[in-house]
Amino acid sequence: MSRLVVVSNRVALPDQPMSGGLAVALRAALEETGGLWFGWSGKIHPKESGHVHEQQDGNIEYVTLDLSRQDHADYYNGFANRTLWPLLHFRVDLVDYSRETYDAYRRVNALFADKLAPLLRDDDIVWIHDYHLIPLARLLRERGVRCKLGFFLHVPMPSSDLLAALPHHARLFEGLSSHDLIGFQTERDLERFQDYVRLFGRGRVISDGVLETSGGHRLHAGAFPISIDTARIAEQAAAAADQSSVIKLALSIPRGSLAIGVDRLDYSKGLPERFKAFECYLKQYPEQRDRLTFLQIAPVSRGGVPEYQALRNELEQLAGHINGGYAHPDWTPMRYVNQNYPHSTLTGFYRLAQVGVVTPLRDGMNLVAKEFVASQDEDNPGVLVLSSFAGAARELDGALQVNPYDLDGVAAALAQAIEMPLGERQERWEGMMKRLREFDITAWRRSYLEALRAV
């Protein structure tokens, strides 16, 4: 079988703890055939980019590059996360575009191509991940790489009109046409990409999932919804009941129920709207007051970006406002923390909660929604309140699906979740859990790689 080469912005090195199911899945895929994992080292070089580190672990080789402080600022914090991230999450109002950061983005992708191309063989299978590396395939082709190239976009694909608002959009997204297979989270994302190719890319859609570029190159695209390690998370959540942090949380809520939200501190997650919806719930359902405590865990991310600093300040003010208006000496309705918790502890928190609140304004998938379902006690499962704008909504039809902009609607869903009888909770949970067992993280990566090999 051909060697697998994974390319991502960050690499999960063998001597570092793996932060999530994706890293576990990619490492398992590499172990099956032997392979190479290539990307940024996570290190900042004081002067220049490109210093290479090599590491071997079993049949997997890890090759990583350092970035200079300026390249990291312009490529990663700049174009990737202040231009592409808001654009791909439908937030054109937050797009901060400059030629300097765009040039750095292309320069770092060219550096990746320069260092990676000599390491590749013609029979390799190369799997490139996410919006940081959109131009990479085209740059590899220009350097003579002939092997199969696949790409997976973990974030949403916005409408073609929004993409066209980006300066140099044609040059940027033309790079995707050099892949043999492009993977998206949902069928809707695939439809939007096909619209872009047809309307702005001067290409054509031959059939659903088969496209031809203006230059005559044929490529494939498909929806491959990412998932979780369902069995492991279920076991982990059950075992976490004995953890001291989970026990302390349970004891701190002597009566009533717990609702939980766990998100990176990011404007795509709809956290201000979620806080305001919880306030609507407290106002509109006074008979349920004291019965629901809302815990929002939101670790700080990209703290150096001004938009994220403003978001953190807004959430602190909203949480204080809610507690000031509704708290009693023996009950605080809102708990807002920026602390990071181990994944095993979070699954214990999910199992303890009667309501999971996942209401992003836009999300490629949102694995927290799936992890909340997998963590539940089958004898007494909780209820998932889920944004219809999360990719997970296409699969988790047993959730109470809401429009995150409709504060009254989210408030009503919280009230419904608290009152939902056990039989209905079990029926909803069983349908979602069946899906998660059948299509777990292993099924996801195998389905994608099988499709790439078959192209």
C-alpha distance (Angstrom), angle and dihedral (degrees) to the residues before:
residue distance angle dihedral
M1 . . .
S2 3.81 . .
R3 3.77 119.4 .
L4 3.81 115.0 -101.3
V5 3.80 119.6 -132.2
V6 3.82 117.0 -167.0
V7 3.80 118.3 -162.6
S8 3.79 120.6 -169.7
N9 3.78 138.2 151.3
R10 3.81 90.8 -110.1
V11 3.80 126.8 29.7
A12 3.81 124.8 -145.2
L13 3.79 98.4 -134.0
P14 3.82 118.2 -154.3
D15 3.80 93.7 -116.7
Q16 3.81 92.8 53.6
P17 3.81 127.5 76.8
M18 3.82 111.7 -104.0
S19 3.77 109.7 -117.8
G20 3.78 99.9 -153.9
G21 3.77 151.6 -2.1
L22 3.80 94.1 -83.6
A23 3.81 92.5 62.6
V24 3.81 89.9 48.3
A25 3.81 91.3 50.0
L26 3.80 94.7 48.0
R27 3.78 92.3 48.2
A28 3.83 90.2 49.7
A29 3.81 89.9 51.3
L30 3.81 91.1 50.9
E31 3.81 91.7 48.8
E32 3.82 91.7 55.4
T33 3.80 95.3 62.4
G34 3.78 104.1 11.0
G35 3.74 115.0 -108.7
L36 3.75 156.2 157.0
W37 3.81 130.1 -88.8
F38 3.79 113.2 -158.6
G39 3.81 131.8 -175.9
W40 3.78 148.5 91.8
S41 3.79 115.7 -27.5
G42 3.79 94.2 -140.8
K43 3.81 88.0 -118.2
I44 3.80 126.5 121.2
H45 3.80 115.5 -141.4
P46 3.81 112.8 -149.6
K47 3.80 94.3 -132.5
E48 3.80 118.9 10.7
S49 3.79 143.7 14.5
G50 3.76 125.5 -121.7
H51 3.80 108.1 58.9
V52 3.82 104.3 147.0
H53 3.82 127.9 -139.9
E54 3.81 122.3 -168.0
Q55 3.78 127.1 -165.2
Q56 3.81 133.5 171.1
D57 3.80 125.3 -152.0
G58 3.80 115.6 172.7
N59 3.79 108.0 -53.4
I60 3.82 93.9 -19.6
E61 3.79 123.6 93.8
Y62 3.80 118.9 -158.9
V63 3.80 119.3 -156.0
T64 3.80 117.9 -179.8
L65 3.81 136.6 173.6
D66 3.78 132.1 -146.2
L67 3.80 119.6 -130.7
S68 3.78 126.6 -145.6
R69 3.78 117.7 -116.5
Q70 3.81 90.8 -109.0
D71 3.81 94.5 48.4
H72 3.80 91.3 48.0
A73 3.80 91.1 49.7
D74 3.80 94.9 47.8
Y75 3.82 102.3 33.2
Y76 3.80 100.8 37.1
N77 3.80 108.7 22.1
G78 3.80 90.4 27.7
F79 3.79 120.1 42.3
A80 3.81 99.2 7.9
N81 3.80 97.6 47.2
R82 3.82 105.4 22.1
T83 3.80 97.3 38.8
L84 3.80 112.6 21.9
W85 3.81 98.8 31.4
P86 3.82 96.2 57.5
L87 3.81 91.7 39.1
L88 3.80 92.9 52.7
H89 3.81 89.6 47.7
F90 3.82 92.2 54.1
R91 3.84 93.5 -106.3
V92 3.79 102.1 128.1
D93 3.82 87.9 156.6
L94 3.82 89.1 67.9
V95 3.80 98.1 44.6
D96 3.80 110.7 123.0
Y97 3.80 107.8 -167.1
S98 3.78 127.8 -177.0
R99 3.79 132.1 160.0
E100 3.80 89.9 -129.3
T101 3.80 94.4 60.3
Y102 3.82 91.8 40.6
D103 3.81 89.9 52.9
A104 3.82 89.7 49.7
Y105 3.81 90.3 50.3
R106 3.79 91.0 54.0
R107 3.81 91.4 41.8
V108 3.81 93.3 55.0
N109 3.81 91.4 45.4
A110 3.82 88.3 51.1
L111 3.81 89.0 50.7
F112 3.81 89.6 52.3
A113 3.81 89.2 50.2
D114 3.82 93.0 48.6
K115 3.80 92.7 52.1
L116 3.82 97.5 38.5
A117 3.83 102.1 43.5
P118 3.84 95.9 69.1
L119 3.82 90.0 52.2
L120 3.81 95.5 56.0
R121 3.80 128.6 95.6
D122 3.80 125.3 -152.8
D123 3.81 92.8 -113.2
D124 3.83 95.8 49.0
I125 3.80 122.7 118.9
V126 3.82 108.1 -137.6
W127 3.82 119.1 -161.2
I128 3.82 113.8 -168.8
H129 3.79 119.8 -166.4
D130 3.78 133.2 -144.0
Y131 3.77 144.7 -32.6
H132 3.81 96.4 -50.6
L133 3.82 89.7 72.8
I134 3.81 106.5 38.2
P135 3.87 95.0 129.5
L136 3.81 95.7 43.7
A137 3.80 99.5 93.6
R138 3.80 93.3 53.0
L139 3.81 90.1 48.9
L140 3.82 91.2 49.7
R141 3.81 91.2 50.5
E142 3.82 89.3 51.4
R143 3.81 87.5 55.9
G144 3.80 92.5 54.8
V145 3.82 100.8 -97.1
R146 3.81 109.2 156.9
C147 3.81 104.2 173.3
K148 3.79 125.3 106.6
L149 3.79 113.6 -74.7
G150 3.79 123.2 -161.2
F151 3.80 129.9 -177.9
F152 3.80 132.0 -162.2
L153 3.80 122.7 -163.6
H154 3.79 109.4 -153.0
V155 3.82 94.7 -173.7
P156 3.83 128.7 61.4
M157 3.78 124.0 -74.8
P158 3.83 106.8 -131.6
S159 3.78 126.3 -147.5
S160 3.79 118.2 -71.4
D161 3.82 92.4 -112.4
L162 3.80 90.7 58.8
L163 3.80 92.7 48.2
A164 3.78 89.7 49.8
A165 3.81 89.5 58.4
L166 3.82 89.5 70.7
P167 3.82 115.2 93.1
H168 3.81 110.6 -116.7
H169 3.81 90.0 13.1
A170 3.82 92.3 145.5
R171 3.79 93.0 53.6
L172 3.80 92.2 46.0
F173 3.79 100.7 45.9
E174 3.80 92.6 39.1
G175 3.79 84.1 75.2
L176 3.78 89.4 70.7
S177 3.80 90.0 64.1
S178 3.81 90.3 70.8
H179 3.81 90.9 70.1
D180 3.77 123.9 92.5
L181 3.81 93.1 -144.9
I182 3.80 130.9 17.9
G183 3.79 117.4 -164.6
F184 3.81 126.4 -155.6
Q185 3.78 133.0 -174.6
T186 3.82 97.8 -120.2
E187 3.79 142.1 16.5
R188 3.80 88.0 -112.4
D189 3.82 90.7 59.2
L190 3.80 89.2 50.1
E191 3.82 90.7 51.3
R192 3.80 91.7 51.5
F193 3.80 91.8 50.4
Q194 3.79 91.5 50.0
D195 3.81 89.1 50.5
Y196 3.80 90.0 52.8
V197 3.81 93.0 49.7
R198 3.81 90.4 49.6
L199 3.81 99.2 42.0
F200 3.81 103.9 33.2
G201 3.80 107.3 9.0
R202 3.81 95.5 63.1
G203 3.81 88.1 -128.8
R204 3.77 132.9 113.1
V205 3.78 139.3 -126.0
I206 3.80 108.2 -122.9
S207 3.80 92.9 -176.1
D208 3.77 135.7 -27.5
G209 3.81 105.3 -54.4
V210 3.81 95.5 5.4
L211 3.80 117.2 96.0
E212 3.77 137.7 173.1
T213 3.80 123.6 -151.1
S214 3.79 126.0 -137.6
G215 3.80 87.2 -100.0
G216 3.80 92.8 55.8
H217 3.83 97.7 -104.7
R218 3.79 112.6 144.0
L219 3.79 119.8 -145.1
H220 3.77 137.6 170.9
A221 3.78 130.2 -130.0
G222 3.78 132.9 -176.3
A223 3.78 147.4 162.1
F224 3.82 116.0 -98.5
P225 3.83 108.4 170.9
I226 3.79 108.5 -148.8
S227 3.79 117.2 -129.8
I228 3.80 143.9 -178.8
D229 3.79 139.3 -102.3
T230 3.80 90.1 -93.5
A231 3.80 100.1 -176.9
R232 3.80 94.2 45.9
I233 3.81 93.4 49.2
A234 3.81 92.0 48.5
E235 3.81 90.5 52.1
Q236 3.80 92.0 43.7
A237 3.81 92.8 51.4
A238 3.80 92.8 49.8
A239 3.80 91.6 49.2
A240 3.82 92.2 47.1
A241 3.80 91.6 68.4
D242 3.81 87.5 86.2
Q243 3.81 94.8 52.6
S244 3.79 114.2 113.6
S245 3.82 93.5 -130.5
V246 3.81 91.7 53.8
I247 3.81 91.6 46.6
K248 3.80 90.8 49.6
L249 3.78 91.6 51.1
A250 3.80 91.0 50.4
L251 3.81 91.8 49.5
S252 3.80 91.1 49.2
I253 3.81 90.0 62.8
P254 3.80 102.1 55.2
R255 3.81 93.5 168.6
G256 3.76 137.2 21.7
S257 3.78 128.8 17.2
L258 3.79 138.8 -57.4
A259 3.80 125.1 -126.4
I260 3.79 116.2 -167.4
G261 3.78 137.1 -164.0
V262 3.81 122.9 -176.7
D263 3.80 118.1 -173.9
R264 3.76 142.0 141.4
L265 3.79 109.5 -102.1
D266 3.80 94.9 -97.7
Y267 3.80 133.7 136.0
S268 3.82 91.3 -128.1
K269 3.82 89.9 67.2
G270 3.80 95.5 70.3
L271 3.80 94.5 -129.5
P272 3.84 98.6 153.3
E273 3.80 89.4 49.8
R274 3.81 90.0 47.4
F275 3.80 92.4 52.1
K276 3.80 91.0 48.2
A277 3.81 90.7 48.5
F278 3.81 89.8 53.1
E279 3.79 89.0 52.1
C280 3.83 88.5 51.4
Y281 3.80 88.2 52.0
L282 3.80 92.0 53.0
K283 3.79 90.7 47.5
Q284 3.81 98.5 44.3
Y285 3.81 99.4 39.9
P286 3.81 104.6 43.1
E287 3.80 90.9 158.2
Q288 3.82 88.4 66.6
R289 3.80 96.1 50.3
D290 3.78 113.6 124.3
R291 3.82 87.8 24.5
L292 3.80 97.7 86.3
T293 3.80 130.8 47.9
F294 3.79 116.3 -172.2
L295 3.82 118.5 -147.3
Q296 3.81 115.5 -168.5
I297 3.80 116.0 -172.0
A298 3.81 111.3 -168.6
P299 3.81 115.9 165.8
V300 3.79 112.5 -156.3
S301 3.81 115.4 -102.9
R302 3.81 129.5 -176.6
G303 3.78 89.7 4.4
G304 3.79 91.7 175.3
V305 3.82 93.3 62.7
P306 3.83 111.8 94.3
E307 3.83 94.7 -138.4
Y308 3.80 90.3 57.9
Q309 3.80 92.9 48.1
A310 3.81 89.8 52.2
L311 3.81 90.6 49.1
R312 3.79 92.3 52.5
N313 3.81 91.4 51.1
E314 3.80 91.2 49.2
L315 3.81 93.3 51.0
E316 3.80 92.9 48.8
Q317 3.80 89.6 52.9
L318 3.81 93.2 47.4
A319 3.81 93.3 48.8
G320 3.80 91.1 49.7
H321 3.80 91.0 47.5
I322 3.83 92.9 51.4
N323 3.78 94.3 47.4
G324 3.79 91.9 44.3
G325 3.78 90.6 55.6
Y326 3.81 102.1 40.9
A327 3.82 112.0 18.6
H328 3.80 123.2 111.8
P329 3.80 126.7 -159.9
D330 3.82 88.9 -99.3
W331 3.83 99.6 35.9
T332 3.81 134.4 49.3
P333 3.80 111.2 -171.4
M334 3.81 97.9 -160.9
R335 3.80 128.9 46.2
Y336 3.79 113.7 -176.9
V337 3.81 119.2 -177.8
N338 3.81 133.3 170.7
Q339 3.80 94.5 -162.1
N340 3.80 123.0 123.2
Y341 3.81 117.2 -126.3
P342 3.81 130.0 -164.7
H343 3.77 112.6 -97.7
S344 3.81 91.6 -117.1
T345 3.81 89.5 56.8
L346 3.81 92.6 48.9
T347 3.79 91.9 54.0
G348 3.81 87.8 52.7
F349 3.81 89.3 52.2
Y350 3.82 89.9 49.8
R351 3.81 91.2 52.4
L352 3.78 90.8 49.7
A353 3.81 94.0 50.9
Q354 3.79 122.5 89.6
V355 3.82 91.9 -158.2
G356 3.80 130.9 36.9
V357 3.81 113.5 -158.6
V358 3.82 114.0 -157.4
T359 3.80 108.4 161.6
P360 3.82 110.9 151.6
L361 3.77 119.0 168.4
R362 3.80 86.3 -133.9
D363 3.79 131.6 -6.2
G364 3.78 134.0 169.7
M365 3.79 91.5 -137.5
N366 3.84 115.6 -38.6
L367 3.77 110.2 -141.2
V368 3.82 93.1 -163.1
A369 3.81 87.1 74.7
K370 3.80 91.1 54.7
E371 3.80 93.1 43.1
F372 3.80 91.2 51.7
V373 3.81 90.2 55.2
A374 3.81 93.7 45.6
S375 3.82 91.3 49.6
Q376 3.80 96.4 56.9
D377 3.81 126.9 112.4
E378 3.81 105.5 -113.0
D379 3.82 90.6 -143.6
N380 3.80 93.5 54.2
P381 3.82 110.3 13.7
G382 3.77 123.9 -177.7
V383 3.80 127.4 -127.3
L384 3.80 124.9 -103.9
V385 3.82 118.1 -140.9
L386 3.80 103.5 -161.7
S387 3.79 135.2 -176.8
S388 3.79 113.8 -119.9
F389 3.84 85.9 -139.2
A390 3.81 93.1 66.3
G391 3.79 116.4 95.0
A392 3.81 88.5 -129.6
A393 3.81 90.0 66.9
R394 3.83 88.9 76.9
E395 3.81 90.2 64.5
L396 3.81 105.8 26.5
D397 3.78 98.4 66.2
G398 3.81 91.4 153.9
A399 3.79 90.2 71.4
L400 3.79 124.2 95.4
Q401 3.80 96.6 -106.1
V402 3.79 117.4 -149.9
N403 3.78 142.5 176.5
P404 3.84 103.7 -115.5
Y405 3.82 90.5 -148.8
D406 3.83 90.2 57.8
L407 3.79 100.3 81.0
D408 3.80 93.6 179.9
G409 3.80 90.2 50.3
V410 3.81 92.5 52.4
A411 3.82 89.9 47.0
A412 3.81 89.9 52.2
A413 3.81 90.7 50.2
L414 3.81 90.9 53.0
A415 3.80 90.1 51.5
Q416 3.82 90.9 47.4
A417 3.80 91.4 49.4
I418 3.80 92.1 53.9
E419 3.80 92.4 51.0
M420 3.83 98.1 40.3
P421 3.82 112.1 124.8
L422 3.79 120.4 -121.5
G423 3.80 95.4 -111.3
E424 3.79 93.1 56.4
R425 3.81 92.2 44.9
Q426 3.79 90.8 53.2
E427 3.80 93.5 47.0
R428 3.80 92.6 50.7
W429 3.79 92.6 45.4
E430 3.81 95.4 47.7
G431 3.81 92.4 55.1
M432 3.80 92.6 50.6
M433 3.79 93.7 43.4
K434 3.80 91.2 51.8
R435 3.80 89.2 57.4
L436 3.81 92.7 47.4
R437 3.80 92.5 50.2
E438 3.81 92.6 51.0
F439 3.80 96.4 42.9
D440 3.78 106.7 37.4
I441 3.80 128.6 152.4
T442 3.82 92.1 -81.9
A443 3.80 92.1 53.5
W444 3.82 89.0 48.9
R445 3.78 97.9 54.7
R446 3.80 93.4 40.1
S447 3.80 92.3 51.1
Y448 3.81 91.1 50.8
L449 3.80 95.8 46.1
E450 3.80 92.3 45.6
A451 3.80 89.2 52.8
L452 3.82 91.5 48.2
R453 3.80 92.9 49.5
A454 3.80 90.1 48.6
V455 3.80 95.3 54.0
